[in-house]
Amino acid sequence: MSILKITKENFESEVIKSDVPVLLDFWATWCGPCKMIAPVLEEIAAERDDIKVGKIDVDAEGELAVKFGVMSIPTLVVMENGTEKTRSIGFCPKDEILELLK
């Protein structure tokens, strides 16, 4: 599955009402660690059809960043059944990201 661009317009339909867990990546174009984690998230999105992977640009979607209390990026948040299950702040390797999804 490809990575979704999450905005305030599609947040409810793609995340809150999702019937599968959603891995959200809060990122920005100017963030070095965000660029480092991007290919890892692409791999996970391609390998796993039991989840959704969505990216939220904190500069374009400030309201969502504030709603989630994002203070540092990248921040990864796993949403399940419309609520936050877990989160990770900063760069982390693929195995740690997959652990978040368990």
TIMARMAR-417948 format. One record per residue: residue number from 1; x, z, y of N, C-alpha, C in turn. Coordinates in nm, 2 decimals. Atoms other than C-alpha are relative to their C-alpha. Layout:
REM TIMARMAR-417948
+-----+--------+--------+--------+--------+--------+--------+--------+--------+--------+
: num :   n_c1 :   n_c3 :   n_c2 :  ca_c1 :  ca_c3 :  ca_c2 :   c_c1 :   c_c3 :   c_c2 :
+-----+--------+--------+--------+--------+--------+--------+--------+--------+--------+
: NUM :      X :      Z :      Y :      X :      Z :      Y :      X :      Z :      Y :
...
+-----+--------+--------+--------+--------+--------+--------+--------+--------+--------+
This chain:
REM TIMARMAR-417948
+-----+--------+--------+--------+--------+--------+--------+--------+--------+--------+
: num :   n_c1 :   n_c3 :   n_c2 :  ca_c1 :  ca_c3 :  ca_c2 :   c_c1 :   c_c3 :   c_c2 :
+-----+--------+--------+--------+--------+--------+--------+--------+--------+--------+
:   1 :   0.09 :   0.00 :  -0.12 :   0.00 :   0.00 :   0.00 :   0.09 :   0.00 :   0.12 :
:   2 :  -0.08 :   0.00 :  -0.13 :   0.13 :  -0.07 :   0.35 :  -0.03 :   0.12 :   0.08 :
:   3 :   0.01 :  -0.11 :  -0.10 :   0.18 :   0.18 :   0.62 :  -0.10 :  -0.03 :   0.10 :
:   4 :   0.10 :   0.02 :  -0.10 :  -0.11 :   0.23 :   0.85 :   0.04 :   0.05 :   0.13 :
:   5 :  -0.02 :  -0.05 :  -0.13 :  -0.09 :   0.27 :   1.22 :  -0.12 :   0.08 :   0.04 :
:   6 :   0.11 :  -0.09 :  -0.03 :  -0.30 :   0.57 :   1.30 :  -0.01 :   0.03 :   0.15 :
:   7 :   0.03 :  -0.02 :  -0.14 :  -0.47 :   0.60 :   1.64 :  -0.11 :   0.10 :   0.01 :
:   8 :   0.12 :  -0.09 :  -0.01 :  -0.73 :   0.84 :   1.78 :  -0.13 :  -0.07 :  -0.04 :
:   9 :   0.12 :   0.08 :   0.04 :  -0.98 :   0.55 :   1.72 :  -0.02 :   0.00 :  -0.15 :
:  10 :   0.02 :   0.01 :   0.15 :  -0.92 :   0.53 :   1.34 :   0.04 :   0.13 :  -0.07 :
:  11 :  -0.05 :  -0.13 :   0.06 :  -0.80 :   0.89 :   1.28 :  -0.11 :   0.05 :  -0.10 :
:  12 :   0.11 :  -0.06 :   0.08 :  -1.14 :   1.01 :   1.15 :  -0.02 :  -0.08 :  -0.13 :
:  13 :   0.03 :   0.09 :   0.11 :  -1.20 :   0.71 :   0.92 :   0.12 :   0.00 :  -0.10 :
:  14 :  -0.12 :   0.02 :   0.09 :  -0.84 :   0.68 :   0.78 :   0.05 :   0.13 :  -0.05 :
:  15 :  -0.06 :  -0.13 :   0.04 :  -0.74 :   1.05 :   0.77 :  -0.10 :   0.10 :  -0.04 :
:  16 :   0.10 :  -0.10 :   0.03 :  -1.03 :   1.29 :   0.79 :  -0.09 :  -0.03 :  -0.12 :
:  17 :   0.09 :   0.04 :   0.11 :  -1.26 :   1.09 :   0.56 :   0.06 :  -0.06 :  -0.11 :
:  18 :  -0.08 :   0.07 :   0.11 :  -0.99 :   0.96 :   0.33 :  -0.03 :   0.07 :  -0.13 :
:  19 :   0.02 :  -0.06 :   0.13 :  -1.06 :   1.01 :  -0.04 :   0.13 :   0.02 :  -0.08 :
:  20 :  -0.13 :  -0.03 :   0.06 :  -0.69 :   1.03 :  -0.11 :   0.09 :   0.07 :   0.10 :
:  21 :  -0.09 :  -0.06 :  -0.09 :  -0.41 :   1.24 :   0.04 :   0.06 :  -0.10 :   0.10 :
:  22 :  -0.06 :   0.09 :  -0.10 :  -0.26 :   1.10 :   0.36 :   0.13 :   0.07 :   0.05 :
:  23 :  -0.13 :  -0.04 :  -0.05 :   0.11 :   1.14 :   0.46 :   0.01 :  -0.05 :   0.14 :
:  24 :  -0.01 :   0.04 :  -0.14 :   0.13 :   1.13 :   0.84 :   0.14 :   0.02 :   0.05 :
:  25 :  -0.13 :   0.00 :  -0.06 :   0.45 :   1.05 :   1.02 :  -0.01 :   0.00 :   0.15 :
:  26 :   0.00 :   0.00 :  -0.15 :   0.46 :   1.16 :   1.38 :   0.14 :  -0.04 :   0.04 :
:  27 :  -0.13 :   0.06 :  -0.03 :   0.74 :   0.95 :   1.53 :   0.00 :  -0.06 :   0.14 :
:  28 :  -0.01 :   0.07 :  -0.13 :   0.87 :   0.77 :   1.84 :   0.11 :  -0.11 :  -0.01 :
:  29 :  -0.10 :   0.11 :   0.01 :   1.07 :   0.45 :   1.89 :   0.14 :   0.04 :   0.04 :
:  30 :  -0.13 :  -0.04 :  -0.05 :   1.35 :   0.63 :   2.06 :   0.07 :   0.11 :  -0.08 :
:  31 :  -0.05 :  -0.11 :   0.09 :   1.40 :   0.89 :   1.78 :   0.08 :  -0.05 :  -0.11 :
:  32 :  -0.10 :   0.04 :   0.11 :   1.71 :   0.84 :   1.56 :  -0.05 :   0.04 :  -0.14 :
:  33 :   0.05 :  -0.04 :   0.13 :   1.59 :   1.05 :   1.27 :  -0.13 :  -0.07 :  -0.05 :
:  34 :   0.13 :   0.07 :   0.04 :   1.25 :   0.88 :   1.28 :   0.04 :  -0.14 :  -0.06 :
:  35 :  -0.04 :   0.13 :   0.05 :   1.43 :   0.54 :   1.23 :   0.07 :   0.02 :  -0.14 :
:  36 :  -0.07 :  -0.02 :   0.13 :   1.63 :   0.69 :   0.94 :  -0.11 :   0.03 :  -0.11 :
:  37 :   0.10 :  -0.04 :   0.10 :   1.31 :   0.82 :   0.76 :  -0.09 :  -0.12 :  -0.03 :
:  38 :   0.10 :   0.11 :   0.02 :   1.11 :   0.49 :   0.81 :   0.01 :  -0.07 :  -0.13 :
:  39 :   0.00 :   0.07 :   0.12 :   1.25 :   0.30 :   0.52 :  -0.04 :   0.08 :  -0.13 :
:  40 :   0.05 :  -0.09 :   0.11 :   1.19 :   0.60 :   0.29 :  -0.15 :   0.00 :  -0.01 :
:  41 :   0.15 :   0.00 :   0.00 :   0.83 :   0.61 :   0.40 :  -0.06 :  -0.13 :  -0.05 :
:  42 :   0.04 :   0.14 :   0.04 :   0.80 :   0.23 :   0.34 :   0.01 :   0.00 :  -0.16 :
:  43 :  -0.01 :  -0.01 :   0.15 :   0.93 :   0.29 :  -0.02 :  -0.11 :   0.08 :  -0.06 :
:  44 :   0.11 :  -0.09 :   0.05 :   0.68 :   0.57 :  -0.08 :  -0.13 :  -0.07 :   0.01 :
:  45 :   0.13 :   0.07 :  -0.02 :   0.39 :   0.36 :   0.06 :  -0.01 :  -0.11 :  -0.11 :
:  46 :   0.00 :   0.11 :   0.09 :   0.49 :   0.07 :  -0.17 :  -0.01 :   0.05 :  -0.15 :
:  47 :   0.00 :  -0.05 :   0.14 :   0.53 :   0.29 :  -0.48 :  -0.12 :   0.07 :  -0.04 :
:  48 :   0.11 :  -0.09 :   0.03 :   0.23 :   0.51 :  -0.45 :  -0.13 :  -0.06 :   0.05 :
:  49 :   0.13 :   0.05 :  -0.04 :  -0.12 :   0.37 :  -0.46 :  -0.11 :   0.12 :   0.00 :
:  50 :   0.09 :  -0.11 :   0.00 :  -0.27 :   0.72 :  -0.49 :   0.00 :   0.08 :   0.13 :
:  51 :   0.00 :  -0.06 :  -0.13 :  -0.20 :   0.81 :  -0.13 :   0.00 :  -0.10 :   0.11 :
:  52 :  -0.02 :   0.08 :  -0.12 :  -0.20 :   0.67 :   0.22 :   0.12 :   0.05 :   0.08 :
:  53 :  -0.11 :  -0.04 :  -0.09 :   0.10 :   0.67 :   0.45 :  -0.04 :  -0.06 :   0.14 :
:  54 :   0.04 :   0.04 :  -0.13 :   0.02 :   0.66 :   0.82 :   0.10 :   0.05 :   0.11 :
:  55 :  -0.09 :  -0.04 :  -0.10 :   0.24 :   0.66 :   1.13 :  -0.07 :   0.02 :   0.13 :
:  56 :   0.06 :  -0.04 :  -0.13 :   0.14 :   0.82 :   1.46 :   0.11 :   0.00 :   0.11 :
:  57 :  -0.10 :   0.00 :  -0.11 :   0.35 :   0.72 :   1.77 :  -0.04 :   0.10 :   0.10 :
:  58 :   0.04 :  -0.11 :  -0.09 :   0.36 :   1.04 :   1.97 :   0.00 :  -0.04 :   0.15 :
:  59 :   0.00 :   0.05 :  -0.13 :   0.42 :   0.84 :   2.29 :  -0.14 :  -0.06 :   0.03 :
:  60 :   0.12 :   0.07 :  -0.01 :   0.11 :   0.63 :   2.24 :  -0.12 :   0.08 :  -0.03 :
:  61 :   0.11 :  -0.08 :   0.05 :  -0.11 :   0.89 :   2.07 :   0.03 :   0.15 :   0.03 :
:  62 :  -0.03 :  -0.14 :  -0.04 :  -0.03 :   1.21 :   2.27 :  -0.10 :   0.10 :  -0.04 :
:  63 :   0.11 :  -0.09 :   0.03 :  -0.37 :   1.36 :   2.20 :   0.01 :   0.05 :  -0.15 :
:  64 :  -0.01 :  -0.04 :   0.14 :  -0.31 :   1.36 :   1.82 :   0.12 :   0.09 :  -0.02 :
:  65 :  -0.12 :  -0.08 :   0.01 :   0.04 :   1.50 :   1.87 :  -0.03 :   0.14 :   0.04 :
:  66 :   0.04 :  -0.14 :  -0.06 :  -0.10 :   1.79 :   2.08 :  -0.10 :   0.07 :  -0.10 :
:  67 :   0.10 :  -0.06 :   0.09 :  -0.39 :   1.84 :   1.83 :   0.07 :   0.06 :  -0.12 :
:  68 :  -0.08 :  -0.05 :   0.12 :  -0.13 :   1.89 :   1.55 :   0.11 :   0.09 :   0.04 :
:  69 :  -0.11 :  -0.09 :  -0.05 :   0.11 :   2.10 :   1.77 :   0.14 :  -0.05 :  -0.03 :
:  70 :  -0.13 :   0.06 :   0.03 :   0.39 :   1.85 :   1.71 :   0.10 :   0.03 :   0.12 :
:  71 :  -0.09 :  -0.03 :  -0.10 :   0.69 :   1.98 :   1.91 :   0.14 :  -0.07 :  -0.02 :
:  72 :  -0.12 :   0.07 :   0.04 :   0.97 :   1.80 :   1.72 :  -0.03 :  -0.12 :  -0.09 :
:  73 :   0.03 :   0.12 :   0.09 :   0.99 :   1.46 :   1.55 :   0.13 :  -0.04 :  -0.07 :
:  74 :   0.13 :   0.02 :   0.07 :   0.98 :   1.34 :   1.29 :  -0.06 :   0.12 :  -0.05 :
:  75 :   0.08 :  -0.11 :   0.07 :   0.71 :   1.57 :   1.17 :  -0.09 :  -0.08 :  -0.10 :
:  76 :   0.08 :   0.06 :   0.11 :   0.55 :   1.48 :   0.84 :  -0.11 :   0.10 :  -0.03 :
:  77 :   0.12 :  -0.08 :   0.03 :   0.20 :   1.62 :   0.77 :  -0.08 :  -0.06 :  -0.11 :
:  78 :   0.08 :   0.05 :   0.12 :   0.01 :   1.59 :   0.44 :  -0.14 :   0.05 :   0.03 :
:  79 :   0.15 :  -0.04 :  -0.01 :  -0.37 :   1.59 :   0.49 :  -0.07 :  -0.03 :  -0.13 :
:  80 :   0.08 :   0.01 :   0.12 :  -0.60 :   1.64 :   0.20 :  -0.14 :   0.05 :   0.03 :
:  81 :   0.14 :  -0.04 :  -0.02 :  -0.98 :   1.65 :   0.22 :  -0.03 :   0.04 :   0.15 :
:  82 :   0.02 :  -0.02 :  -0.14 :  -0.96 :   1.64 :   0.60 :   0.07 :   0.12 :   0.06 :
:  83 :  -0.08 :  -0.11 :  -0.06 :  -0.73 :   1.94 :   0.64 :   0.15 :  -0.01 :  -0.03 :
:  84 :  -0.15 :   0.00 :   0.02 :  -0.36 :   2.00 :   0.67 :   0.03 :   0.08 :  -0.12 :
:  85 :  -0.05 :  -0.07 :   0.12 :  -0.20 :   2.09 :   0.33 :   0.14 :   0.05 :   0.02 :
:  86 :  -0.13 :  -0.04 :  -0.02 :   0.16 :   2.10 :   0.43 :   0.07 :  -0.08 :   0.11 :
:  87 :  -0.07 :   0.08 :  -0.09 :   0.42 :   1.98 :   0.68 :   0.15 :   0.03 :  -0.01 :
:  88 :  -0.15 :  -0.01 :  -0.01 :   0.79 :   1.92 :   0.73 :   0.05 :  -0.05 :   0.13 :
:  89 :  -0.05 :   0.04 :  -0.13 :   0.99 :   1.89 :   1.05 :   0.14 :  -0.04 :  -0.01 :
:  90 :  -0.14 :   0.05 :   0.00 :   1.30 :   1.68 :   1.09 :   0.01 :  -0.10 :  -0.12 :
:  91 :  -0.03 :   0.09 :   0.11 :   1.46 :   1.43 :   0.86 :   0.01 :   0.07 :  -0.13 :
:  92 :  -0.02 :  -0.06 :   0.13 :   1.43 :   1.50 :   0.49 :   0.01 :  -0.12 :  -0.10 :
:  93 :  -0.01 :   0.11 :   0.10 :   1.52 :   1.29 :   0.18 :  -0.13 :  -0.02 :  -0.08 :
:  94 :   0.12 :   0.05 :   0.07 :   1.27 :   1.11 :  -0.04 :  -0.05 :   0.11 :  -0.10 :
:  95 :   0.05 :  -0.10 :   0.10 :   1.26 :   1.38 :  -0.31 :  -0.07 :   0.12 :   0.07 :
:  96 :   0.07 :  -0.10 :  -0.07 :   1.16 :   1.64 :  -0.05 :  -0.14 :  -0.05 :   0.05 :
:  97 :   0.13 :   0.06 :  -0.05 :   0.89 :   1.41 :   0.09 :  -0.10 :   0.00 :  -0.12 :
:  98 :   0.09 :   0.00 :   0.12 :   0.75 :   1.36 :  -0.26 :  -0.04 :   0.13 :  -0.04 :
:  99 :   0.04 :  -0.14 :   0.03 :   0.75 :   1.73 :  -0.32 :  -0.11 :   0.05 :   0.09 :
: 100 :   0.11 :  -0.04 :  -0.09 :   0.52 :   1.77 :  -0.01 :  -0.13 :  -0.05 :  -0.05 :
: 101 :   0.13 :   0.07 :   0.05 :   0.27 :   1.54 :  -0.19 :  -0.05 :   0.06 :  -0.13 :
: 102 :   0.05 :  -0.06 :   0.13 :   0.24 :   1.76 :  -0.50 :  -0.11 :   0.10 :   0.02 :
+-----+--------+--------+--------+--------+--------+--------+--------+--------+--------+
